[in-house]
């Protein structure tokens, strides 16, 4: 099992920055991949970014060049640095871990971008 705890969500003005954190209960090196997803009101949850155990990253087109996913193995934490935020980035952001072919999700953290 993997427990995930997200933090860092806040209200920010358009053009601003935020960094989300996702702390894991297991050594992050043992987790196959970790990612960030988001769900805006009235919409389905969508992919934002992933990072594999080997360090390969992938981003949704809508955030490419603005968001950066990274990890700190010593802290067992994955980050999502979000720059140049737009109102359409407003959503609940969820952390996901894939461990032994099973997905685990955090409880989510709210990001609101005002125009």
C-alpha positions in Angstrom: 0.0 0.0 0.0 1.0 3.6 -0.6 -0.4 6.6 1.2 -0.2 9.9 -0.5 -0.6 13.4 1.1 -0.8 16.4 -1.1 -0.3 20.0 0.0 0.4 23.4 -1.5 -2.9 24.3 -3.0 -4.0 27.9 -2.6 -5.7 30.9 -4.2 -3.4 32.8 -6.6 -3.7 35.5 -9.2 -3.4 34.7 -12.9 0.3 34.7 -13.9 1.4 33.6 -10.5 3.1 30.4 -9.3 2.5 27.6 -6.9 4.3 24.5 -5.9 2.3 21.4 -5.0 3.9 18.6 -2.9 2.9 14.9 -2.6 4.5 13.0 0.2 4.5 9.2 0.0 4.5 6.6 2.7 6.9 4.3 0.7 10.3 4.9 -0.7 9.7 6.8 -3.9 12.4 4.7 -5.6 10.1 1.6 -5.2 7.2 3.3 -7.0 7.0 2.7 -10.7 5.5 6.1 -11.6 4.0 9.1 -9.9 1.8 11.7 -11.4 -0.5 14.7 -11.0 -4.1 14.9 -12.3 -6.7 17.5 -11.8 -10.5 17.8 -11.8 -12.2 21.1 -12.5 -15.9 21.6 -11.5 -18.2 19.9 -13.9 -15.3 18.2 -15.8 -13.7 14.8 -15.7 -10.3 14.2 -14.0 -7.5 14.9 -16.5 -3.9 14.0 -16.7 -1.4 16.8 -15.9 2.1 15.3 -15.6 4.0 12.1 -14.7 7.4 11.1 -13.7 8.7 7.5 -13.8 11.1 5.8 -11.4 13.7 6.3 -14.1 13.1 10.0 -14.1 11.2 10.3 -17.5 8.6 13.0 -17.5 5.5 13.6 -19.5 3.1 16.5 -19.6 -0.3 17.4 -20.9 -0.2 19.8 -23.8 -2.1 22.4 -21.8 0.7 22.7 -19.2 3.8 21.9 -21.2 6.4 24.6 -20.7 4.6 26.1 -17.6 4.5 23.1 -15.2 7.4 21.0 -14.0 7.2 17.7 -12.2 10.1 16.6 -10.1 10.9 14.4 -7.1 13.1 14.3 -4.1 14.1 10.8 -3.3 15.5 11.6 0.1 12.2 13.2 1.1 10.0 10.7 -0.7 8.1 13.6 -2.2 7.0 14.6 -5.7 6.5 18.2 -6.6 4.6 20.1 -9.3 5.9 23.5 -9.9 3.2 25.6 -11.6 4.2 28.8 -13.3 2.2 31.3 -15.4 -1.0 30.1 -13.9 -4.3 30.7 -15.8 -7.8 30.7 -14.5 -8.4 27.5 -16.4 -5.8 25.8 -14.2 -8.3 26.0 -11.3 -9.1 22.5 -10.1 -8.6 20.0 -7.4 -5.1 18.5 -8.0 -4.6 14.8 -7.2 -1.4 12.9 -6.8 -1.3 9.4 -8.1 1.2 6.5 -7.5 1.5 3.3 -9.5 3.0 0.6 -7.3 3.0 -3.1 -8.2 0.4 -2.5 -10.9 -2.0 -0.7 -8.5 -3.0 2.9 -8.5 -3.1 4.9 -5.3 -4.6 8.4 -5.0 -4.2 11.2 -2.6 -7.1 13.3 -1.2 -6.5 16.3 -3.5 -5.5 19.9 -2.9 -7.5 22.9 -4.3 -5.9 25.3 -6.7 -7.8 28.4 -7.6 -6.5 31.0 -10.0 -8.3 34.3 -10.1 -8.4 36.5 -13.2 
